Amino acid sequence: MSRVVLTMPADHPAYDGHFPGAPVLPGAVLLAAAIDAIEAAEPRSAGRWRVPVMKFLGAVRPGEPLELEFHRLESGAIRFQLDSRGRAIAEGTLSKP
């Protein structure tokens, strides 16, 4: 199991307009950040991904700390989970097409 701390700047442009007065990080940005972190930790994993399973379980507010945990399955797919201060944010599986 690998762990990576993700830093999403509080002024990230994705927060603008998503949602005014109560900004949250869009799920697509969260998924992209997770994929980037996994590929940085395991360069041999870089490339195209399929996302057969993805669940968004909580919102990420500006400045919230994020921790990514992931591990490779026997199939070669990567299972991951994102948490913030012990609260589940998202979980999913990445596989090669």
C-alpha distances in whole Angstrom, upper triangle without the diagonal:
4,7,10,14,16,20,22,26,28,31,28,31,29,30,34,35,32,34,37,37,34,31,28,25,26,23,24,23,20,19,20,18,15,15,17,14,12,15,15,12,12,16,16,15,18,21,22,20,21,19,20,19,19,20,21,21,22,24,23,26,27,25,23,19,16,13,10,7,6,5,8,10,13,15,14,13,10,10,9,11,13,15,18,19,17,18,17,18,17,14,15,14,15,17,19,23
4,7,10,13,16,19,22,25,27,25,28,27,28,31,33,30,32,35,35,32,29,26,23,24,22,22,21,18,17,18,15,12,13,14,11,9,12,12,8,10,14,15,14,16,19,21,19,20,19,21,19,19,20,20,21,22,23,21,24,25,23,20,17,14,10,8,6,5,6,9,13,16,17,15,14,11,11,9,11,12,14,16,17,16,18,17,17,16,14,15,15,15,17,19,23
4,7,10,13,16,19,22,24,23,26,24,25,29,31,28,29,32,32,29,26,23,21,22,20,20,19,16,16,16,14,11,13,13,10,9,13,12,9,12,15,17,16,17,20,22,20,21,20,22,20,19,19,19,19,19,20,18,21,21,19,17,13,11,7,6,4,7,9,12,16,19,20,18,17,13,12,10,10,10,11,13,14,14,15,14,15,15,14,15,16,16,19,21,25
4,6,10,13,16,18,21,19,22,21,22,26,28,25,27,30,30,27,24,21,18,20,18,19,16,14,14,14,11,9,11,11,7,8,11,10,8,12,14,17,15,16,19,21,19,21,20,22,20,19,19,19,19,19,19,17,19,19,16,15,11,9,6,5,7,9,12,15,18,21,22,20,18,14,14,11,11,10,11,12,14,14,16,15,15,14,14,16,16,16,19,21,25
4,7,10,13,15,18,17,20,19,20,23,26,23,25,27,27,24,21,18,16,18,17,18,16,13,14,14,11,10,13,12,9,11,14,12,11,15,17,20,18,19,22,23,21,23,21,24,22,20,20,18,18,17,17,14,16,15,13,11,8,6,5,6,9,12,15,18,21,25,26,23,21,17,16,13,12,10,10,10,11,13,14,14,14,14,15,17,18,19,22,24,27
4,6,10,12,15,13,16,15,16,20,22,20,22,24,24,21,18,16,13,15,14,15,12,10,12,11,8,8,11,10,8,11,13,12,12,15,17,20,18,18,20,21,20,21,20,23,21,18,18,17,17,16,15,12,13,13,11,10,7,5,6,7,10,13,16,19,22,26,26,23,21,17,17,13,12,9,10,10,12,14,15,14,13,13,15,16,18,18,21,23,26
4,6,9,11,10,14,14,14,17,20,18,20,22,22,19,16,14,12,15,15,16,12,11,13,13,9,11,14,12,10,14,16,14,15,18,19,23,21,20,22,23,22,24,22,25,24,21,20,18,19,17,15,11,12,10,8,8,7,7,9,11,14,17,20,23,26,29,30,27,24,21,20,17,15,12,12,11,13,16,16,16,14,16,18,19,21,21,24,26,28
4,6,8,7,10,10,10,14,16,15,17,18,19,16,13,11,9,12,13,13,10,9,12,12,9,11,14,12,12,15,17,16,17,20,21,24,22,21,22,23,22,23,22,25,23,20,19,17,18,15,13,9,10,8,7,8,8,8,11,12,16,18,22,24,27,31,31,28,25,22,21,18,16,13,13,12,14,17,16,16,14,15,17,19,21,21,24,26,28
4,5,5,9,10,10,12,16,15,17,17,17,16,13,12,10,13,15,16,12,12,16,15,12,15,17,15,15,19,20,19,20,23,24,27,25,24,25,26,25,27,25,28,26,23,23,20,21,18,15,11,10,7,6,9,10,11,14,16,20,22,26,28,31,35,34,31,29,26,25,21,20,16,16,14,16,20,19,19,17,18,21,23,25,25,28,29,31
4,6,9,10,8,11,14,13,14,14,14,13,10,10,10,13,16,17,13,13,17,17,14,17,20,19,18,22,23,22,24,27,27,31,28,27,28,28,27,29,27,29,28,24,23,20,20,17,14,10,8,4,4,8,10,12,16,18,22,24,28,30,33,37,36,34,31,28,27,23,21,17,17,14,16,19,19,19,17,19,22,24,27,27,30,32,33
4,6,8,7,8,12,12,14,14,14,13,10,11,11,13,16,17,14,15,18,17,15,19,21,19,20,23,24,23,25,28,28,31,29,27,28,28,28,29,27,31,29,25,25,22,22,19,16,13,11,7,8,12,14,15,19,21,24,27,30,32,35,39,38,35,33,30,29,25,24,20,20,18,20,23,22,22,19,21,24,26,28,28,31,32,34
4,5,6,8,11,11,13,14,15,14,11,10,9,11,14,13,10,12,15,14,12,16,17,16,17,20,21,20,23,25,25,28,26,24,25,25,24,26,24,27,26,23,22,19,21,18,15,12,11,8,9,12,14,14,18,19,22,24,28,30,32,36,35,32,29,27,26,23,21,18,19,17,20,23,21,21,18,19,22,23,25,25,28,29,30
4,5,5,9,10,12,13,15,14,11,11,9,11,14,13,10,13,16,14,14,17,19,18,19,22,23,22,25,27,27,30,28,25,25,25,24,26,24,27,26,23,23,20,22,20,16,14,13,11,13,15,17,17,21,21,25,26,30,32,34,37,36,34,31,28,28,25,24,21,21,20,23,25,24,23,20,21,23,24,26,26,29,29,30
4,5,8,7,10,12,14,13,9,8,6,7,10,10,7,10,13,12,12,15,17,16,18,21,21,22,24,26,26,29,26,24,24,23,22,23,21,24,23,20,19,17,19,17,13,11,11,10,13,14,16,16,19,19,23,24,28,29,31,35,33,31,28,26,25,22,21,18,19,18,21,23,21,21,17,17,20,21,23,23,26,27,28
4,6,5,7,9,10,9,5,6,6,7,11,12,10,11,15,15,14,17,19,19,20,23,24,24,26,28,29,31,29,27,27,26,25,25,23,26,24,21,20,17,18,15,12,10,8,7,11,12,15,16,19,20,24,25,29,31,33,37,35,33,30,27,26,23,21,18,19,17,20,22,20,20,16,17,21,22,25,25,28,30,30
4,6,7,7,10,10,7,9,9,10,14,14,13,15,18,17,17,20,22,22,23,26,27,27,29,31,31,34,31,29,29,28,27,28,26,29,27,24,23,20,21,18,15,13,12,10,14,16,19,19,23,24,27,29,32,34,36,40,39,36,33,31,30,27,25,22,22,21,23,26,24,23,20,21,24,26,28,28,31,32,33
4,5,5,9,9,7,9,10,10,14,15,14,16,19,19,19,22,24,24,25,28,29,29,31,33,34,36,33,31,30,29,28,28,26,28,27,23,22,19,21,18,15,14,13,13,16,18,21,21,25,26,29,30,34,36,37,41,39,37,34,32,31,28,26,23,24,22,25,27,24,24,20,21,25,26,28,29,31,33,33
3,6,9,8,5,6,7,7,11,12,12,13,16,17,17,19,21,22,23,25,27,27,29,31,32,34,31,29,29,27,26,25,23,25,24,20,19,16,17,15,11,11,10,11,15,16,19,19,22,23,26,27,31,32,34,37,36,34,31,29,27,24,23,20,20,19,22,24,21,20,17,18,21,22,25,26,29,30,31
4,6,5,5,7,9,9,13,15,14,15,18,19,20,22,24,24,25,28,29,30,32,34,34,36,33,32,32,30,28,28,25,27,25,22,20,16,17,15,11,12,10,12,15,16,19,20,23,24,27,29,32,34,36,39,38,37,33,31,29,26,24,21,21,20,22,24,21,21,17,19,22,24,27,28,31,33,33
4,6,6,9,12,13,16,18,17,18,22,22,22,25,27,27,28,31,32,32,34,36,37,39,36,35,34,33,32,31,29,31,29,25,24,20,21,18,14,14,12,12,16,17,21,22,26,27,30,32,36,38,39,43,42,40,37,34,32,29,27,24,24,22,24,26,23,24,21,22,26,28,31,31,34,36,37
4,6,10,13,15,18,20,19,20,23,24,24,26,28,29,29,32,34,33,35,37,38,41,38,36,37,35,34,33,31,33,30,27,25,21,21,17,14,14,11,12,15,16,20,22,25,27,30,33,36,39,40,44,43,41,38,35,33,30,27,24,23,21,22,25,22,23,20,23,26,29,32,33,36,38,39
4,7,10,12,15,18,17,17,20,22,21,23,26,26,26,29,31,31,32,35,36,38,35,34,34,33,31,31,28,30,27,23,21,17,17,14,10,10,8,9,13,13,17,18,22,24,27,29,33,35,37,40,40,38,35,32,30,27,24,21,20,17,19,21,19,19,17,19,23,25,29,30,33,35,36
4,7,9,12,15,13,14,17,18,17,20,22,22,23,26,27,27,29,31,32,35,32,30,31,30,28,28,25,27,25,21,19,16,16,13,9,8,6,7,11,12,15,16,20,21,25,27,30,33,34,38,37,35,32,29,27,24,22,18,18,16,18,20,18,18,15,17,21,23,26,27,30,32,33
4,6,9,12,11,10,14,15,15,16,19,20,20,22,24,25,26,28,29,32,29,27,28,26,25,24,22,24,21,18,16,12,13,10,6,5,5,7,10,10,13,13,17,18,21,23,27,29,31,34,33,32,28,26,24,20,18,15,15,13,16,18,15,15,12,13,17,19,22,23,27,29,30
4,6,8,7,7,10,11,11,13,15,16,17,19,21,21,23,25,26,28,25,24,24,23,21,21,19,21,19,16,14,11,13,10,7,5,6,7,10,10,12,12,15,15,19,20,24,26,28,32,31,29,25,23,21,18,16,13,14,13,16,18,15,14,11,12,15,17,20,20,24,26,27
4,6,5,6,9,10,11,13,15,16,17,19,20,21,23,25,25,27,24,23,22,21,19,19,16,19,17,14,13,10,12,11,9,8,10,11,14,14,15,14,17,16,20,21,24,25,27,30,29,27,24,22,20,18,16,14,15,15,19,20,17,16,12,12,15,16,18,19,22,23,24
4,5,5,6,9,10,11,12,14,15,17,18,20,21,22,23,25,21,20,20,18,16,16,13,15,13,10,9,7,10,10,9,9,12,14,16,15,16,13,15,14,17,18,21,22,23,27,25,24,20,18,17,14,13,12,14,14,18,19,16,14,10,9,11,12,14,15,18,20,21
4,5,5,6,9,10,11,12,14,15,16,18,20,21,21,23,19,18,17,15,14,14,12,14,14,11,12,10,14,14,12,12,15,16,18,17,17,15,17,15,18,18,21,22,23,26,25,23,19,18,17,15,15,13,16,17,21,21,19,17,13,11,13,13,14,14,17,18,19
4,5,5,6,9,10,10,12,14,15,16,18,20,20,22,19,18,17,16,15,16,14,17,16,13,14,12,15,14,12,11,13,13,14,14,15,13,15,14,17,18,21,22,24,27,26,24,21,18,18,15,15,13,15,16,19,20,18,17,13,12,14,14,16,15,18,20,21
4,5,5,6,9,10,11,12,14,15,17,18,19,21,18,17,18,17,15,15,13,16,14,11,11,9,12,11,10,9,12,12,13,12,12,10,12,11,14,15,18,20,22,25,24,22,19,16,15,12,11,9,11,12,16,17,15,13,9,9,11,12,14,14,17,19,21
4,5,5,6,9,10,11,12,14,15,16,17,19,15,15,15,13,11,12,10,13,12,9,10,10,13,13,13,12,15,16,17,16,15,12,13,11,13,13,16,17,19,22,21,19,15,13,13,10,10,10,13,15,18,19,17,14,11,9,9,9,11,10,14,15,17
4,5,5,6,9,10,11,12,14,15,15,17,14,13,13,12,11,12,11,15,14,12,14,13,16,16,15,14,17,17,17,17,16,14,14,12,15,14,17,18,20,23,22,19,16,14,15,13,13,12,15,17,20,21,20,17,14,12,13,12,13,12,14,15,17
4,5,5,6,9,10,11,12,14,15,17,15,13,14,14,13,15,14,17,16,14,15,14,16,16,15,13,15,15,15,14,13,10,11,10,13,13,16,18,20,24,23,20,17,15,15,12,12,10,13,14,18,19,18,16,13,12,13,13,14,13,16,18,20
4,5,5,6,9,10,11,12,14,16,13,12,14,14,12,13,12,15,14,12,13,13,15,15,15,13,16,17,16,15,13,10,10,7,9,9,13,14,17,20,20,17,14,11,11,8,9,8,11,13,17,17,16,14,12,10,10,10,11,10,14,15,18
4,5,5,6,9,10,10,11,13,10,9,10,10,9,11,10,14,14,12,15,15,18,18,18,17,20,20,20,19,17,14,13,10,12,10,13,13,16,19,18,15,12,10,11,10,11,11,15,17,20,21,20,17,15,13,12,11,10,8,11,12,15
4,6,5,6,9,10,10,12,10,9,10,11,11,14,14,18,17,16,18,18,20,20,20,18,20,19,19,18,17,14,13,11,13,13,15,16,19,22,21,17,15,13,14,13,14,13,16,18,21,22,21,19,17,15,15,14,14,12,14,15,17
4,5,5,6,9,10,13,11,10,13,14,14,16,16,19,18,17,18,18,20,20,19,17,19,19,18,17,14,12,11,8,10,10,13,14,17,21,20,17,15,12,13,11,12,11,14,16,19,19,19,18,16,15,14,14,14,13,15,16,19
4,5,5,6,8,10,8,8,11,13,11,14,14,17,16,15,17,18,20,21,21,19,22,22,21,20,17,14,12,9,9,8,9,10,14,17,17,13,12,9,10,9,11,12,15,17,20,20,20,18,17,15,13,13,12,10,12,14,17
4,5,5,5,7,6,5,8,11,11,14,15,18,18,18,20,21,23,24,24,22,24,24,23,22,20,17,15,12,13,11,12,12,16,18,17,14,13,11,13,12,15,15,19,21,24,24,24,22,20,18,17,15,14,11,13,13,16
4,6,6,9,9,8,11,14,14,18,18,21,21,20,22,23,24,25,24,22,24,23,22,21,19,16,15,12,13,13,14,15,18,21,21,17,16,14,16,14,16,16,19,20,23,24,24,22,21,19,19,18,17,15,16,17,20
4,6,9,9,10,13,16,16,18,19,21,21,20,22,23,24,24,25,22,25,24,23,22,18,16,14,11,11,10,11,12,16,18,19,15,15,12,14,13,15,15,18,20,22,22,23,21,20,19,18,17,16,15,16,17,20
4,5,6,8,11,14,14,17,17,20,20,20,23,24,25,26,27,25,28,27,26,25,22,19,16,13,13,11,10,10,14,16,16,12,13,11,13,13,16,17,20,22,25,24,25,23,22,20,18,17,15,13,14,14,18
4,5,6,9,13,14,17,18,21,22,22,25,26,28,28,29,27,29,28,27,26,24,21,19,16,16,14,14,13,17,18,18,14,15,13,16,16,19,20,23,25,27,28,28,26,25,23,21,19,17,15,15,14,17
4,6,9,12,13,16,18,20,22,22,25,27,29,30,30,29,32,31,30,29,27,24,21,18,18,15,14,12,15,16,15,12,13,12,16,17,20,21,25,27,30,29,30,27,26,24,22,20,17,14,13,12,15
4,6,9,9,12,14,17,18,18,22,23,25,27,27,26,29,29,28,27,25,21,19,16,15,12,12,10,13,14,13,10,10,9,13,14,17,19,22,25,27,27,27,24,23,20,18,16,13,10,10,9,12
4,7,9,12,14,17,19,19,22,23,26,27,27,25,28,28,27,27,25,21,20,17,17,15,15,14,16,18,16,13,12,12,15,15,18,19,23,25,28,28,28,25,23,21,19,17,15,11,11,10,13
4,7,10,13,16,18,18,22,23,26,27,27,26,29,29,29,28,27,23,22,19,19,17,17,15,17,19,17,13,13,13,16,17,20,21,25,27,30,30,29,27,24,22,20,17,15,11,10,8,10
4,7,10,13,15,16,20,21,25,26,26,25,28,28,29,28,27,24,23,20,20,17,18,16,17,19,16,14,12,13,16,16,19,20,24,27,30,30,29,26,23,20,19,16,13,10,9,7,7
4,6,9,12,13,16,18,21,23,24,23,26,27,28,26,25,22,21,17,18,15,15,14,15,17,14,12,9,10,12,13,16,18,22,24,28,27,26,23,20,17,15,12,10,6,6,5,6
4,6,9,11,14,17,20,22,23,23,27,28,29,27,26,23,22,18,18,16,16,15,15,17,14,12,9,11,12,13,16,18,22,25,28,27,25,22,20,16,14,11,8,6,5,6,6
4,6,7,10,13,16,19,20,20,24,25,26,24,24,20,19,16,16,14,15,14,14,17,14,13,10,10,10,11,13,15,19,22,25,24,22,18,16,13,11,7,6,5,6,9,9
4,7,10,14,16,19,21,22,26,28,29,27,26,22,21,18,18,16,16,15,14,16,13,13,10,11,11,12,14,17,20,23,26,25,23,19,18,14,11,8,6,7,7,10,10
4,7,10,13,16,18,19,23,25,26,24,23,20,19,16,16,14,15,15,14,16,14,15,11,11,9,10,11,14,17,20,23,21,19,16,14,11,8,5,5,8,10,13,13
4,7,10,13,14,16,19,22,23,21,20,17,17,14,14,14,15,16,16,19,17,17,13,12,10,9,10,11,14,17,20,19,17,13,11,7,6,4,7,9,12,15,16
4,6,9,12,14,17,20,22,19,19,16,16,14,15,15,17,18,18,21,20,20,16,15,12,11,10,10,12,15,18,17,14,10,9,6,5,6,10,12,15,19,20
4,6,8,10,14,17,18,16,16,14,15,14,15,16,19,20,21,24,23,23,19,17,14,12,10,9,11,13,16,15,12,9,6,4,7,9,12,15,18,21,22
4,7,10,13,17,18,15,16,13,14,14,15,17,19,22,22,26,25,25,21,19,15,13,10,9,10,11,14,12,9,6,5,5,8,11,15,17,21,24,25
4,7,10,13,15,12,13,12,13,14,16,18,21,24,25,28,28,27,24,21,18,15,12,10,9,9,12,11,8,6,4,7,10,13,17,20,23,26,28
4,6,10,12,10,12,11,14,15,18,20,23,26,27,31,30,29,25,22,20,17,14,11,10,9,12,13,10,9,6,9,13,16,19,21,24,27,29
4,7,8,6,9,8,12,13,16,19,23,25,27,31,30,29,25,22,20,17,14,10,9,8,11,13,10,10,7,10,14,16,20,21,25,27,29
4,6,6,9,10,14,16,19,22,26,29,31,34,34,32,29,26,24,20,17,14,12,10,12,15,13,13,11,14,17,20,23,24,28,30,32
4,6,9,11,15,17,21,23,27,30,32,36,35,33,30,27,25,22,19,15,14,12,14,17,15,16,14,16,20,22,25,26,29,31,33
4,6,9,13,16,19,22,26,29,31,35,35,33,30,27,25,21,19,15,14,11,12,15,15,16,14,17,20,23,25,26,30,32,34
4,6,10,13,16,20,23,26,29,32,33,31,28,24,22,19,16,12,10,7,8,12,11,13,11,14,17,20,23,24,28,30,32
4,7,10,13,17,20,24,26,30,31,28,26,22,20,16,14,10,8,6,7,10,11,12,11,14,16,19,21,22,26,28,31
4,7,10,13,17,20,23,26,27,25,22,18,16,13,10,7,6,5,8,9,10,10,9,10,13,15,18,19,22,25,27
4,7,10,14,17,20,23,24,22,20,16,14,10,8,6,5,6,8,9,10,10,10,11,12,14,16,17,21,23,26
4,7,10,13,16,20,20,18,16,12,11,7,6,5,7,9,12,11,12,10,10,9,9,11,13,14,17,20,23
4,7,11,13,17,18,16,14,10,8,6,5,7,8,11,13,12,13,11,12,11,9,11,12,13,16,19,22
4,7,10,13,14,12,10,7,6,4,6,9,12,15,17,16,16,14,14,12,10,10,9,10,13,16,19
4,7,10,11,10,9,6,6,7,10,12,15,18,20,19,19,17,17,15,12,11,10,10,12,15,18
4,7,8,6,6,4,6,9,12,15,18,22,24,22,22,20,20,17,14,12,10,9,10,12,16
4,5,5,5,6,7,10,14,17,20,24,26,24,24,21,21,18,14,12,9,10,10,12,15
4,5,7,9,11,14,17,21,24,27,29,27,27,24,25,22,18,16,13,13,11,13,16
4,5,9,11,14,18,21,24,28,30,28,28,25,25,21,18,15,11,11,9,10,13
4,7,10,13,17,20,23,26,29,27,27,24,24,20,17,14,10,9,7,8,11
4,7,10,14,17,20,24,26,25,24,21,20,17,13,10,7,6,4,7,10
4,6,10,13,17,20,23,21,21,18,17,14,11,8,6,5,6,9,13
4,7,11,14,17,20,18,18,14,14,11,8,6,4,6,9,12,15
4,7,10,14,16,15,14,11,11,8,6,6,6,8,11,15,18
4,7,10,13,11,11,8,8,6,4,7,9,11,15,18,21
4,7,10,10,9,6,5,5,6,9,12,14,17,20,23
4,7,6,5,5,5,7,9,12,15,17,21,24,27
4,5,5,7,7,10,12,16,19,21,24,27,30
4,6,9,10,13,15,19,22,24,27,30,33
4,7,9,12,14,17,20,23,26,29,32
4,6,9,12,15,19,21,25,28,31
4,6,8,12,15,18,22,25,27
4,7,11,14,17,20,23,25
4,7,11,13,17,20,22
4,7,10,14,17,19
4,7,10,14,16
4,7,10,12
4,7,9
4,6
4
